[in-house]
Amino acid sequence: MRDFSLFDTLPIGVIVFKNKKVEFINEHILDVLSIGYFSKKNAIDIIIKIVDVKDEETLFHFFNNRDHFDISTKRMQIERSRYEDYDIFAFMRINPSIATKIIFDDNSQINKKADIDEKIAKLFKLNNIQKVKVMTLYKGVPLKNYGKIVRINMDSIEVIVEPKQRISLLERDDILLLVNTKKGKSVLHGQIVKSDNNLFTIKNFYLSKHDVHLRDGLRVKFDISTIVKAGDREFEVYDVSMKGISIKISSEDEEEFLKAKSSLKLFLEDDELYLTLKYLKTIRENDNILKIIFLISLNSEDYSKLNQFIVKRQNEILREIHEYGK
């Protein structure tokens, strides 16, 4: 184990993970969370309970998929870096007046999307960006290719994409642009507001901190309604991969019910698969709950069945993409 004691001298919180297990936690984060009187081992268990996750691995995913989190009246900003085999998370407490301003700005839309779009357009002009890597999704399968920028407007960007990527618009209008600038790589999430064949006009940008652009493609949606059963209740599946499952929900009652479960049955064609669960996160939009996401594990037999299904389903989707527009 490396010596991270130098982090105890920093005026910010630091938690270091290795293989998704906590390797080190510094004194400052304990003081900010008012748990400095606990041993570091006990403090980890307390933090797990505070943020309402099940274990250290789920805690890792919790931090990895957020740019901030709230504890009582405290808002903690999260930054992440990686060094060798270590994932290092830094936490800075946001001053209450600043946090209030952030909430106010979100609600009143003072931070207008148009302002962000103008800044993104300027970024493209200043860096003379003429080509970007483009990613869209269709039924869970990522479509990646390079796009050519043909026009940069005051608040939007026009990009020629691979014709096959037009199929994504049958489902959704969002798009990811992987951009190389003088300061490094950025992942921009945008909205396709207009399409003319394979010419997309994109705006409503924001900087994406998630790793969706690193997807290997093995996450798929179903062509027919697919059910999971937990106790005596049934829920519809949104999508599934070998590592996780998304389940459609519509209320906090359903969310709390599923979060309390450690396993469920997935009814997959003629098979019943038993999934062991680890809660990851709940997806909301405009205060409405959309879906709940779990990490999953299976026995070897069920793992093989799920893998066969996902490969088959992905091939069906790829054939559909290939045939599109012929």
C-alpha positions as protocol buffer text, in pm:
chain_id: "A"
residue {
  index: 1
  type: MET
  ca { x: 0 y: 0 z: 0 }
}
residue {
  index: 2
  type: ARG
  ca { x: 127 y: 346 z: -91 }
}
residue {
  index: 3
  type: ASP
  ca { x: 173 y: 615 z: 170 }
}
residue {
  index: 4
  type: PHE
  ca { x: -104 y: 870 z: 120 }
}
residue {
  index: 5
  type: SER
  ca { x: -52 y: 1046 z: 453 }
}
residue {
  index: 6
  type: LEU
  ca { x: 44 y: 1367 z: 270 }
}
residue {
  index: 7
  type: PHE
  ca { x: -323 y: 1402 z: 178 }
}
residue {
  index: 8
  type: ASP
  ca { x: -398 y: 1459 z: 548 }
}
residue {
  index: 9
  type: THR
  ca { x: -232 y: 1801 z: 516 }
}
residue {
  index: 10
  type: LEU
  ca { x: -470 y: 1917 z: 242 }
}
residue {
  index: 11
  type: PRO
  ca { x: -765 y: 2150 z: 311 }
}
residue {
  index: 12
  type: ILE
  ca { x: -993 y: 1932 z: 96 }
}
residue {
  index: 13
  type: GLY
  ca { x: -1139 y: 1586 z: 147 }
}
residue {
  index: 14
  type: VAL
  ca { x: -971 y: 1291 z: -26 }
}
residue {
  index: 15
  type: ILE
  ca { x: -1080 y: 928 z: -64 }
}
residue {
  index: 16
  type: VAL
  ca { x: -857 y: 687 z: -256 }
}
residue {
  index: 17
  type: PHE
  ca { x: -995 y: 367 z: -408 }
}
residue {
  index: 18
  type: LYS
  ca { x: -808 y: 68 z: -548 }
}
residue {
  index: 19
  type: ASN
  ca { x: -1011 y: -194 z: -733 }
}
residue {
  index: 20
  type: LYS
  ca { x: -1323 y: -11 z: -608 }
}
residue {
  index: 21
  type: LYS
  ca { x: -1226 y: -61 z: -244 }
}
residue {
  index: 22
  type: VAL
  ca { x: -1134 y: 226 z: -13 }
}
residue {
  index: 23
  type: GLU
  ca { x: -757 y: 237 z: 29 }
}
residue {
  index: 24
  type: PHE
  ca { x: -728 y: 569 z: 211 }
}
residue {
  index: 25
  type: ILE
  ca { x: -947 y: 844 z: 355 }
}
residue {
  index: 26
  type: ASN
  ca { x: -802 y: 1169 z: 484 }
}
residue {
  index: 27
  type: GLU
  ca { x: -877 y: 1360 z: 803 }
}
residue {
  index: 28
  type: HIS
  ca { x: -1038 y: 1661 z: 636 }
}
residue {
  index: 29
  type: ILE
  ca { x: -1334 y: 1471 z: 489 }
}
residue {
  index: 30
  type: LEU
  ca { x: -1400 y: 1318 z: 832 }
}
residue {
  index: 31
  type: ASP
  ca { x: -1404 y: 1662 z: 993 }
}
residue {
  index: 32
  type: VAL
  ca { x: -1634 y: 1810 z: 727 }
}
residue {
  index: 33
  type: LEU
  ca { x: -1880 y: 1523 z: 773 }
}
residue {
  index: 34
  type: SER
  ca { x: -1854 y: 1561 z: 1154 }
}
residue {
  index: 35
  type: ILE
  ca { x: -1728 y: 1205 z: 1201 }
}
residue {
  index: 36
  type: GLY
  ca { x: -1366 y: 1285 z: 1288 }
}
residue {
  index: 37
  type: TYR
  ca { x: -1393 y: 1103 z: 1620 }
}
residue {
  index: 38
  type: PHE
  ca { x: -1442 y: 767 z: 1442 }
}
residue {
  index: 39
  type: SER
  ca { x: -1157 y: 546 z: 1327 }
}
residue {
  index: 40
  type: LYS
  ca { x: -1105 y: 560 z: 952 }
}
residue {
  index: 41
  type: LYS
  ca { x: -1237 y: 204 z: 909 }
}
residue {
  index: 42
  type: ASN
  ca { x: -1555 y: 284 z: 1102 }
}
residue {
  index: 43
  type: ALA
  ca { x: -1582 y: 616 z: 919 }
}
residue {
  index: 44
  type: ILE
  ca { x: -1602 y: 434 z: 586 }
}
residue {
  index: 45
  type: ASP
  ca { x: -1900 y: 236 z: 713 }
}
residue {
  index: 46
  type: ILE
  ca { x: -2061 y: 559 z: 835 }
}
residue {
  index: 47
  type: ILE
  ca { x: -2014 y: 727 z: 495 }
}
residue {
  index: 48
  type: ILE
  ca { x: -2169 y: 424 z: 323 }
}
residue {
  index: 49
  type: LYS
  ca { x: -2473 y: 463 z: 547 }
}
residue {
  index: 50
  type: ILE
  ca { x: -2486 y: 842 z: 507 }
}
residue {
  index: 51
  type: VAL
  ca { x: -2505 y: 829 z: 126 }
}
residue {
  index: 52
  type: ASP
  ca { x: -2736 y: 524 z: 143 }
}
residue {
  index: 53
  type: VAL
  ca { x: -2537 y: 268 z: -57 }
}
residue {
  index: 54
  type: LYS
  ca { x: -2462 y: -93 z: 28 }
}
residue {
  index: 55
  type: ASP
  ca { x: -2084 y: -131 z: 22 }
}
residue {
  index: 56
  type: GLU
  ca { x: -1751 y: 20 z: -86 }
}
residue {
  index: 57
  type: GLU
  ca { x: -1787 y: -81 z: -451 }
}
residue {
  index: 58
  type: THR
  ca { x: -2126 y: 86 z: -476 }
}
residue {
  index: 59
  type: LEU
  ca { x: -1981 y: 390 z: -297 }
}
residue {
  index: 60
  type: PHE
  ca { x: -1715 y: 408 z: -569 }
}
residue {
  index: 61
  type: HIS
  ca { x: -1983 y: 407 z: -841 }
}
residue {
  index: 62
  type: PHE
  ca { x: -2183 y: 666 z: -645 }
}
residue {
  index: 63
  type: PHE
  ca { x: -1891 y: 911 z: -646 }
}
residue {
  index: 64
  type: ASN
  ca { x: -1786 y: 820 z: -1001 }
}
residue {
  index: 65
  type: ASN
  ca { x: -2124 y: 912 z: -1149 }
}
residue {
  index: 66
  type: ARG
  ca { x: -2174 y: 1247 z: -977 }
}
residue {
  index: 67
  type: ASP
  ca { x: -2017 y: 1591 z: -974 }
}
residue {
  index: 68
  type: HIS
  ca { x: -2159 y: 1669 z: -628 }
}
residue {
  index: 69
  type: PHE
  ca { x: -2367 y: 1524 z: -347 }
}
residue {
  index: 70
  type: ASP
  ca { x: -2558 y: 1666 z: -52 }
}
residue {
  index: 71
  type: ILE
  ca { x: -2533 y: 1564 z: 313 }
}
residue {
  index: 72
  type: SER
  ca { x: -2767 y: 1744 z: 548 }
}
residue {
  index: 73
  type: THR
  ca { x: -2701 y: 2113 z: 477 }
}
residue {
  index: 74
  type: LYS
  ca { x: -2362 y: 2047 z: 316 }
}
residue {
  index: 75
  type: ARG
  ca { x: -2302 y: 2027 z: -59 }
}
residue {
  index: 76
  type: MET
  ca { x: -1980 y: 1852 z: -160 }
}
residue {
  index: 77
  type: GLN
  ca { x: -1827 y: 1901 z: -503 }
}
residue {
  index: 78
  type: ILE
  ca { x: -1652 y: 1592 z: -644 }
}
residue {
  index: 79
  type: GLU
  ca { x: -1342 y: 1583 z: -866 }
}
residue {
  index: 80
  type: ARG
  ca { x: -1171 y: 1264 z: -979 }
}
residue {
  index: 81
  type: SER
  ca { x: -828 y: 1167 z: -1110 }
}
residue {
  index: 82
  type: ARG
  ca { x: -654 y: 837 z: -1169 }
}
residue {
  index: 83
  type: TYR
  ca { x: -296 y: 747 z: -1079 }
}
residue {
  index: 84
  type: GLU
  ca { x: -162 y: 401 z: -1164 }
}
residue {
  index: 85
  type: ASP
  ca { x: -418 y: 160 z: -1011 }
}
residue {
  index: 86
  type: TYR
  ca { x: -571 y: 422 z: -783 }
}
residue {
  index: 87
  type: ASP
  ca { x: -888 y: 628 z: -829 }
}
residue {
  index: 88
  type: ILE
  ca { x: -853 y: 949 z: -628 }
}
residue {
  index: 89
  type: PHE
  ca { x: -1164 y: 1149 z: -541 }
}
residue {
  index: 90
  type: ALA
  ca { x: -1130 y: 1502 z: -405 }
}
residue {
  index: 91
  type: PHE
  ca { x: -1419 y: 1666 z: -218 }
}
residue {
  index: 92
  type: MET
  ca { x: -1461 y: 2035 z: -163 }
}
residue {
  index: 93
  type: ARG
  ca { x: -1741 y: 2180 z: 48 }
}
residue {
  index: 94
  type: ILE
  ca { x: -1933 y: 2446 z: -141 }
}
residue {
  index: 95
  type: ASN
  ca { x: -2007 y: 2756 z: 62 }
}
residue {
  index: 96
  type: PRO
  ca { x: -2382 y: 2767 z: 150 }
}
residue {
  index: 97
  type: SER
  ca { x: -2426 y: 3101 z: -25 }
}
residue {
  index: 98
  type: ILE
  ca { x: -2272 y: 2957 z: -342 }
}
residue {
  index: 99
  type: ALA
  ca { x: -2481 y: 2640 z: -317 }
}
residue {
  index: 100
  type: THR
  ca { x: -2794 y: 2851 z: -277 }
}
residue {
  index: 101
  type: LYS
  ca { x: -2696 y: 3050 z: -584 }
}
residue {
  index: 102
  type: ILE
  ca { x: -2648 y: 2729 z: -782 }
}
residue {
  index: 103
  type: ILE
  ca { x: -2995 y: 2608 z: -686 }
}
residue {
  index: 104
  type: PHE
  ca { x: -3144 y: 2949 z: -762 }
}
residue {
  index: 105
  type: ASP
  ca { x: -2970 y: 2965 z: -1097 }
}
residue {
  index: 106
  type: ASP
  ca { x: -3097 y: 2616 z: -1187 }
}
residue {
  index: 107
  type: ASN
  ca { x: -3455 y: 2702 z: -1097 }
}
residue {
  index: 108
  type: SER
  ca { x: -3465 y: 3044 z: -1259 }
}
residue {
  index: 109
  type: GLN
  ca { x: -3261 y: 2937 z: -1564 }
}
residue {
  index: 110
  type: ILE
  ca { x: -3028 y: 3234 z: -1526 }
}
residue {
  index: 111
  type: ASN
  ca { x: -2758 y: 3002 z: -1661 }
}
residue {
  index: 112
  type: LYS
  ca { x: -2929 y: 2993 z: -1998 }
}
residue {
  index: 113
  type: LYS
  ca { x: -2839 y: 2719 z: -2242 }
}
residue {
  index: 114
  type: ALA
  ca { x: -2790 y: 2981 z: -2511 }
}
residue {
  index: 115
  type: ASP
  ca { x: -2493 y: 3123 z: -2318 }
}
residue {
  index: 116
  type: ILE
  ca { x: -2335 y: 2778 z: -2298 }
}
residue {
  index: 117
  type: ASP
  ca { x: -2397 y: 2712 z: -2668 }
}
residue {
  index: 118
  type: GLU
  ca { x: -2224 y: 3039 z: -2758 }
}
residue {
  index: 119
  type: LYS
  ca { x: -1922 y: 2942 z: -2548 }
}
residue {
  index: 120
  type: ILE
  ca { x: -1905 y: 2597 z: -2710 }
}
residue {
  index: 121
  type: ALA
  ca { x: -1925 y: 2754 z: -3056 }
}
residue {
  index: 122
  type: LYS
  ca { x: -1638 y: 2989 z: -2963 }
}
residue {
  index: 123
  type: LEU
  ca { x: -1440 y: 2691 z: -2832 }
}
residue {
  index: 124
  type: PHE
  ca { x: -1471 y: 2518 z: -3170 }
}
residue {
  index: 125
  type: LYS
  ca { x: -1365 y: 2833 z: -3355 }
}
residue {
  index: 126
  type: LEU
  ca { x: -1067 y: 2911 z: -3130 }
}
residue {
  index: 127
  type: ASN
  ca { x: -934 y: 2555 z: -3153 }
}
residue {
  index: 128
  type: ASN
  ca { x: -1006 y: 2533 z: -3527 }
}
residue {
  index: 129
  type: ILE
  ca { x: -1188 y: 2203 z: -3472 }
}
residue {
  index: 130
  type: GLN
  ca { x: -1294 y: 2057 z: -3806 }
}
residue {
  index: 131
  type: LYS
  ca { x: -1354 y: 1693 z: -3713 }
}
residue {
  index: 132
  type: VAL
  ca { x: -1504 y: 1532 z: -3404 }
}
residue {
  index: 133
  type: LYS
  ca { x: -1580 y: 1181 z: -3292 }
}
residue {
  index: 134
  type: VAL
  ca { x: -1957 y: 1142 z: -3285 }
}
residue {
  index: 135
  type: MET
  ca { x: -2155 y: 892 z: -3077 }
}
residue {
  index: 136
  type: THR
  ca { x: -2528 y: 825 z: -3080 }
}
residue {
  index: 137
  type: LEU
  ca { x: -2729 y: 536 z: -2936 }
}
residue {
  index: 138
  type: TYR
  ca { x: -2992 y: 313 z: -3093 }
}
residue {
  index: 139
  type: LYS
  ca { x: -3169 y: 61 z: -2871 }
}
residue {
  index: 140
  type: GLY
  ca { x: -2872 y: 74 z: -2637 }
}
residue {
  index: 141
  type: VAL
  ca { x: -2609 y: 5 z: -2906 }
}
residue {
  index: 142
  type: PRO
  ca { x: -2354 y: 287 z: -2953 }
}
residue {
  index: 143
  type: LEU
  ca { x: -2288 y: 413 z: -3305 }
}
residue {
  index: 144
  type: LYS
  ca { x: -1946 y: 577 z: -3321 }
}
residue {
  index: 145
  type: ASN
  ca { x: -1781 y: 750 z: -3614 }
}
residue {
  index: 146
  type: TYR
  ca { x: -1610 y: 1072 z: -3712 }
}
residue {
  index: 147
  type: GLY
  ca { x: -1815 y: 1373 z: -3812 }
}
residue {
  index: 148
  type: LYS
  ca { x: -1707 y: 1668 z: -4024 }
}
residue {
  index: 149
  type: ILE
  ca { x: -1793 y: 2016 z: -3897 }
}
residue {
  index: 150
  type: VAL
  ca { x: -1926 y: 2218 z: -4191 }
}
residue {
  index: 151
  type: ARG
  ca { x: -2053 y: 2528 z: -4011 }
}
residue {
  index: 152
  type: ILE
  ca { x: -2016 y: 2691 z: -3670 }
}
residue {
  index: 153
  type: ASN
  ca { x: -2304 y: 2927 z: -3600 }
}
residue {
  index: 154
  type: MET
  ca { x: -2330 y: 3171 z: -3310 }
}
residue {
  index: 155
  type: ASP
  ca { x: -2507 y: 2916 z: -3087 }
}
residue {
  index: 156
  type: SER
  ca { x: -2499 y: 2585 z: -3274 }
}
residue {
  index: 157
  type: ILE
  ca { x: -2275 y: 2352 z: -3472 }
}
residue {
  index: 158
  type: GLU
  ca { x: -2354 y: 2172 z: -3797 }
}
residue {
  index: 159
  type: VAL
  ca { x: -2193 y: 1831 z: -3846 }
}
residue {
  index: 160
  type: ILE
  ca { x: -2206 y: 1579 z: -4129 }
}
residue {
  index: 161
  type: VAL
  ca { x: -2234 y: 1232 z: -3975 }
}
residue {
  index: 162
  type: GLU
  ca { x: -2231 y: 877 z: -4104 }
}
residue {
  index: 163
  type: PRO
  ca { x: -2571 y: 812 z: -4274 }
}
residue {
  index: 164
  type: LYS
  ca { x: -2638 y: 511 z: -4052 }
}
residue {
  index: 165
  type: GLN
  ca { x: -2640 y: 737 z: -3745 }
}
residue {
  index: 166
  type: ARG
  ca { x: -2969 y: 888 z: -3861 }
}
residue {
  index: 167
  type: ILE
  ca { x: -3144 y: 579 z: -3726 }
}
residue {
  index: 168
  type: SER
  ca { x: -3076 y: 709 z: -3373 }
}
residue {
  index: 169
  type: LEU
  ca { x: -3331 y: 987 z: -3433 }
}
residue {
  index: 170
  type: LEU
  ca { x: -3608 y: 725 z: -3438 }
}
residue {
  index: 171
  type: GLU
  ca { x: -3553 y: 695 z: -3061 }
}
residue {
  index: 172
  type: ARG
  ca { x: -3379 y: 1003 z: -2926 }
}
residue {
  index: 173
  type: ASP
  ca { x: -3226 y: 1336 z: -3023 }
}
residue {
  index: 174
  type: ASP
  ca { x: -2920 y: 1348 z: -2798 }
}
residue {
  index: 175
  type: ILE
  ca { x: -2563 y: 1309 z: -2920 }
}
residue {
  index: 176
  type: LEU
  ca { x: -2210 y: 1298 z: -2778 }
}
residue {
  index: 177
  type: LEU
  ca { x: -1915 y: 1480 z: -2934 }
}
residue {
  index: 178
  type: LEU
  ca { x: -1563 y: 1377 z: -2831 }
}
residue {
  index: 179
  type: VAL
  ca { x: -1354 y: 1687 z: -2881 }
}
residue {
  index: 180
  type: ASN
  ca { x: -976 y: 1737 z: -2876 }
}
residue {
  index: 181
  type: THR
  ca { x: -872 y: 2087 z: -2773 }
}
residue {
  index: 182
  type: LYS
  ca { x: -539 y: 2246 z: -2680 }
}
residue {
  index: 183
  type: LYS
  ca { x: -623 y: 2177 z: -2314 }
}
residue {
  index: 184
  type: GLY
  ca { x: -710 y: 1811 z: -2367 }
}
residue {
  index: 185
  type: LYS
  ca { x: -1013 y: 1598 z: -2443 }
}
residue {
  index: 186
  type: SER
  ca { x: -1372 y: 1690 z: -2361 }
}
residue {
  index: 187
  type: VAL
  ca { x: -1699 y: 1502 z: -2395 }
}
residue {
  index: 188
  type: LEU
  ca { x: -1989 y: 1727 z: -2495 }
}
residue {
  index: 189
  type: HIS
  ca { x: -2350 y: 1619 z: -2468 }
}
residue {
  index: 190
  type: GLY
  ca { x: -2577 y: 1799 z: -2714 }
}
residue {
  index: 191
  type: GLN
  ca { x: -2922 y: 1790 z: -2872 }
}
residue {
  index: 192
  type: ILE
  ca { x: -2993 y: 1742 z: -3241 }
}
residue {
  index: 193
  type: VAL
  ca { x: -3238 y: 2024 z: -3306 }
}
residue {
  index: 194
  type: LYS
  ca { x: -3250 y: 1981 z: -3684 }
}
residue {
  index: 195
  type: SER
  ca { x: -3151 y: 1710 z: -3932 }
}
residue {
  index: 196
  type: ASP
  ca { x: -3127 y: 1723 z: -4309 }
}
residue {
  index: 197
  type: ASN
  ca { x: -3033 y: 1372 z: -4420 }
}
residue {
  index: 198
  type: ASN
  ca { x: -2699 y: 1320 z: -4246 }
}
residue {
  index: 199
  type: LEU
  ca { x: -2641 y: 1688 z: -4162 }
}
residue {
  index: 200
  type: PHE
  ca { x: -2713 y: 1743 z: -3792 }
}
residue {
  index: 201
  type: THR
  ca { x: -2756 y: 2085 z: -3630 }
}
residue {
  index: 202
  type: ILE
  ca { x: -2656 y: 2053 z: -3264 }
}
residue {
  index: 203
  type: LYS
  ca { x: -2705 y: 2284 z: -2964 }
}
residue {
  index: 204
  type: ASN
  ca { x: -2813 y: 2275 z: -2595 }
}
residue {
  index: 205
  type: PHE
  ca { x: -2466 y: 2155 z: -2496 }
}
residue {
  index: 206
  type: TYR
  ca { x: -2330 y: 2061 z: -2158 }
}
residue {
  index: 207
  type: LEU
  ca { x: -2007 y: 1897 z: -2049 }
}
residue {
  index: 208
  type: SER
  ca { x: -2058 y: 1527 z: -1980 }
}
residue {
  index: 209
  type: LYS
  ca { x: -1862 y: 1377 z: -1688 }
}
residue {
  index: 210
  type: HIS
  ca { x: -1991 y: 1024 z: -1741 }
}
residue {
  index: 211
  type: ASP
  ca { x: -1810 y: 749 z: -1927 }
}
residue {
  index: 212
  type: VAL
  ca { x: -2093 y: 656 z: -2164 }
}
residue {
  index: 213
  type: HIS
  ca { x: -1855 y: 719 z: -2459 }
}
residue {
  index: 214
  type: LEU
  ca { x: -1644 y: 425 z: -2332 }
}
residue {
  index: 215
  type: ARG
  ca { x: -1929 y: 178 z: -2370 }
}
residue {
  index: 216
  type: ASP
  ca { x: -1832 y: -149 z: -2535 }
}
residue {
  index: 217
  type: GLY
  ca { x: -2179 y: -185 z: -2686 }
}
residue {
  index: 218
  type: LEU
  ca { x: -2303 y: -486 z: -2489 }
}
residue {
  index: 219
  type: ARG
  ca { x: -2603 y: -313 z: -2337 }
}
residue {
  index: 220
  type: VAL
  ca { x: -2931 y: -364 z: -2513 }
}
residue {
  index: 221
  type: LYS
  ca { x: -3299 y: -277 z: -2499 }
}
residue {
  index: 222
  type: PHE
  ca { x: -3565 y: -539 z: -2555 }
}
residue {
  index: 223
  type: ASP
  ca { x: -3791 y: -568 z: -2858 }
}
residue {
  index: 224
  type: ILE
  ca { x: -4077 y: -692 z: -2639 }
}
residue {
  index: 225
  type: SER
  ca { x: -4179 y: -610 z: -2281 }
}
residue {
  index: 226
  type: THR
  ca { x: -3949 y: -797 z: -2042 }
}
residue {
  index: 227
  type: ILE
  ca { x: -4027 y: -842 z: -1675 }
}
residue {
  index: 228
  type: VAL
  ca { x: -3834 y: -880 z: -1352 }
}
residue {
  index: 229
  type: LYS
  ca { x: -4004 y: -1010 z: -1040 }
}
residue {
  index: 230
  type: ALA
  ca { x: -3913 y: -906 z: -685 }
}
residue {
  index: 231
  type: GLY
  ca { x: -4124 y: -1072 z: -420 }
}
residue {
  index: 232
  type: ASP
  ca { x: -4482 y: -1056 z: -544 }
}
residue {
  index: 233
  type: ARG
  ca { x: -4428 y: -743 z: -757 }
}
residue {
  index: 234
  type: GLU
  ca { x: -4334 y: -717 z: -1125 }
}
residue {
  index: 235
  type: PHE
  ca { x: -4144 y: -441 z: -1305 }
}
residue {
  index: 236
  type: GLU
  ca { x: -4056 y: -375 z: -1667 }
}
residue {
  index: 237
  type: VAL
  ca { x: -3690 y: -383 z: -1771 }
}
residue {
  index: 238
  type: TYR
  ca { x: -3547 y: -78 z: -1951 }
}
residue {
  index: 239
  type: ASP
  ca { x: -3217 y: -233 z: -2066 }
}
residue {
  index: 240
  type: VAL
  ca { x: -2959 y: -489 z: -1957 }
}
residue {
  index: 241
  type: SER
  ca { x: -2589 y: -563 z: -1985 }
}
residue {
  index: 242
  type: MET
  ca { x: -2362 y: -830 z: -1841 }
}
residue {
  index: 243
  type: LYS
  ca { x: -2284 y: -594 z: -1553 }
}
residue {
  index: 244
  type: GLY
  ca { x: -2607 y: -412 z: -1485 }
}
residue {
  index: 245
  type: ILE
  ca { x: -2980 y: -376 z: -1532 }
}
residue {
  index: 246
  type: SER
  ca { x: -3211 y: -72 z: -1556 }
}
residue {
  index: 247
  type: ILE
  ca { x: -3567 y: -112 z: -1436 }
}
residue {
  index: 248
  type: LYS
  ca { x: -3854 y: 127 z: -1509 }
}
residue {
  index: 249
  type: ILE
  ca { x: -4017 y: 278 z: -1200 }
}
residue {
  index: 250
  type: SER
  ca { x: -4250 y: 570 z: -1142 }
}
residue {
  index: 251
  type: SER
  ca { x: -4259 y: 637 z: -768 }
}
residue {
  index: 252
  type: GLU
  ca { x: -4044 y: 662 z: -457 }
}
residue {
  index: 253
  type: ASP
  ca { x: -4236 y: 368 z: -314 }
}
residue {
  index: 254
  type: GLU
  ca { x: -4117 y: 147 z: -603 }
}
residue {
  index: 255
  type: GLU
  ca { x: -3766 y: 287 z: -566 }
}
residue {
  index: 256
  type: GLU
  ca { x: -3746 y: 207 z: -193 }
}
residue {
  index: 257
  type: PHE
  ca { x: -3901 y: -137 z: -247 }
}
residue {
  index: 258
  type: LEU
  ca { x: -3639 y: -235 z: -505 }
}
residue {
  index: 259
  type: LYS
  ca { x: -3347 y: -76 z: -318 }
}
residue {
  index: 260
  type: ALA
  ca { x: -3425 y: -309 z: -28 }
}
residue {
  index: 261
  type: LYS
  ca { x: -3395 y: -617 z: -249 }
}
residue {
  index: 262
  type: SER
  ca { x: -3071 y: -814 z: -283 }
}
residue {
  index: 263
  type: SER
  ca { x: -3193 y: -1035 z: -570 }
}
residue {
  index: 264
  type: LEU
  ca { x: -3468 y: -1074 z: -827 }
}
residue {
  index: 265
  type: LYS
  ca { x: -3580 y: -1294 z: -1116 }
}
residue {
  index: 266
  type: LEU
  ca { x: -3540 y: -1187 z: -1478 }
}
residue {
  index: 267
  type: PHE
  ca { x: -3783 y: -1357 z: -1717 }
}
residue {
  index: 268
  type: LEU
  ca { x: -3583 y: -1381 z: -2038 }
}
residue {
  index: 269
  type: GLU
  ca { x: -3762 y: -1558 z: -2322 }
}
residue {
  index: 270
  type: ASP
  ca { x: -3805 y: -1916 z: -2192 }
}
residue {
  index: 271
  type: ASP
  ca { x: -3558 y: -1879 z: -1904 }
}
residue {
  index: 272
  type: GLU
  ca { x: -3575 y: -1748 z: -1549 }
}
residue {
  index: 273
  type: LEU
  ca { x: -3244 y: -1591 z: -1446 }
}
residue {
  index: 274
  type: TYR
  ca { x: -3156 y: -1514 z: -1083 }
}
residue {
  index: 275
  type: LEU
  ca { x: -2976 y: -1180 z: -1042 }
}
residue {
  index: 276
  type: THR
  ca { x: -2789 y: -1069 z: -732 }
}
residue {
  index: 277
  type: LEU
  ca { x: -2821 y: -691 z: -699 }
}
residue {
  index: 278
  type: LYS
  ca { x: -2616 y: -394 z: -583 }
}
residue {
  index: 279
  type: TYR
  ca { x: -2798 y: -62 z: -601 }
}
residue {
  index: 280
  type: LEU
  ca { x: -2614 y: 193 z: -815 }
}
residue {
  index: 281
  type: LYS
  ca { x: -2838 y: 495 z: -872 }
}
residue {
  index: 282
  type: THR
  ca { x: -3183 y: 627 z: -959 }
}
residue {
  index: 283
  type: ILE
  ca { x: -3238 y: 833 z: -1275 }
}
residue {
  index: 284
  type: ARG
  ca { x: -3472 y: 1131 z: -1247 }
}
residue {
  index: 285
  type: GLU
  ca { x: -3582 y: 1394 z: -1495 }
}
residue {
  index: 286
  type: ASN
  ca { x: -3769 y: 1711 z: -1396 }
}
residue {
  index: 287
  type: ASP
  ca { x: -3832 y: 1559 z: -1051 }
}
residue {
  index: 288
  type: ASN
  ca { x: -3992 y: 1250 z: -1209 }
}
residue {
  index: 289
  type: ILE
  ca { x: -3840 y: 909 z: -1136 }
}
residue {
  index: 290
  type: LEU
  ca { x: -3766 y: 723 z: -1458 }
}
residue {
  index: 291
  type: LYS
  ca { x: -3560 y: 415 z: -1372 }
}
residue {
  index: 292
  type: ILE
  ca { x: -3343 y: 249 z: -1111 }
}
residue {
  index: 293
  type: ILE
  ca { x: -3007 y: 93 z: -1195 }
}
residue {
  index: 294
  type: PHE
  ca { x: -2837 y: -204 z: -1029 }
}
residue {
  index: 295
  type: LEU
  ca { x: -2506 y: -379 z: -1071 }
}
residue {
  index: 296
  type: ILE
  ca { x: -2574 y: -751 z: -1115 }
}
residue {
  index: 297
  type: SER
  ca { x: -2399 y: -1084 z: -1073 }
}
residue {
  index: 298
  type: LEU
  ca { x: -2517 y: -1429 z: -1183 }
}
residue {
  index: 299
  type: ASN
  ca { x: -2415 y: -1791 z: -1145 }
}
residue {
  index: 300
  type: SER
  ca { x: -2219 y: -1940 z: -1436 }
}
residue {
  index: 301
  type: GLU
  ca { x: -2521 y: -2101 z: -1603 }
}
residue {
  index: 302
  type: ASP
  ca { x: -2738 y: -1789 z: -1593 }
}
residue {
  index: 303
  type: TYR
  ca { x: -2438 y: -1574 z: -1693 }
}
residue {
  index: 304
  type: SER
  ca { x: -2398 y: -1785 z: -2008 }
}
residue {
  index: 305
  type: LYS
  ca { x: -2770 y: -1756 z: -2091 }
}
residue {
  index: 306
  type: LEU
  ca { x: -2768 y: -1379 z: -2049 }
}
residue {
  index: 307
  type: ASN
  ca { x: -2453 y: -1343 z: -2257 }
}
residue {
  index: 308
  type: GLN
  ca { x: -2603 y: -1549 z: -2540 }
}
residue {
  index: 309
  type: PHE
  ca { x: -2919 y: -1340 z: -2534 }
}
residue {
  index: 310
  type: ILE
  ca { x: -2732 y: -1007 z: -2537 }
}
residue {
  index: 311
  type: VAL
  ca { x: -2508 y: -1111 z: -2826 }
}
residue {
  index: 312
  type: LYS
  ca { x: -2811 y: -1233 z: -3022 }
}
residue {
  index: 313
  type: ARG
  ca { x: -3007 y: -916 z: -2947 }
}
residue {
  index: 314
  type: GLN
  ca { x: -2716 y: -693 z: -3037 }
}
residue {
  index: 315
  type: ASN
  ca { x: -2675 y: -872 z: -3370 }
}
residue {
  index: 316
  type: GLU
  ca { x: -3045 y: -817 z: -3441 }
}
residue {
  index: 317
  type: ILE
  ca { x: -3007 y: -445 z: -3371 }
}
residue {
  index: 318
  type: LEU
  ca { x: -2691 y: -423 z: -3583 }
}
residue {
  index: 319
  type: ARG
  ca { x: -2871 y: -588 z: -3875 }
}
residue {
  index: 320
  type: GLU
  ca { x: -3152 y: -336 z: -3832 }
}
residue {
  index: 321
  type: ILE
  ca { x: -2898 y: -53 z: -3841 }
}
residue {
  index: 322
  type: HIS
  ca { x: -2729 y: -200 z: -4148 }
}
residue {
  index: 323
  type: GLU
  ca { x: -3059 y: -226 z: -4334 }
}
residue {
  index: 324
  type: TYR
  ca { x: -3172 y: 124 z: -4238 }
}
residue {
  index: 325
  type: GLY
  ca { x: -3206 y: 363 z: -4529 }
}
residue {
  index: 326
  type: LYS
  ca { x: -3120 y: 109 z: -4798 }
}
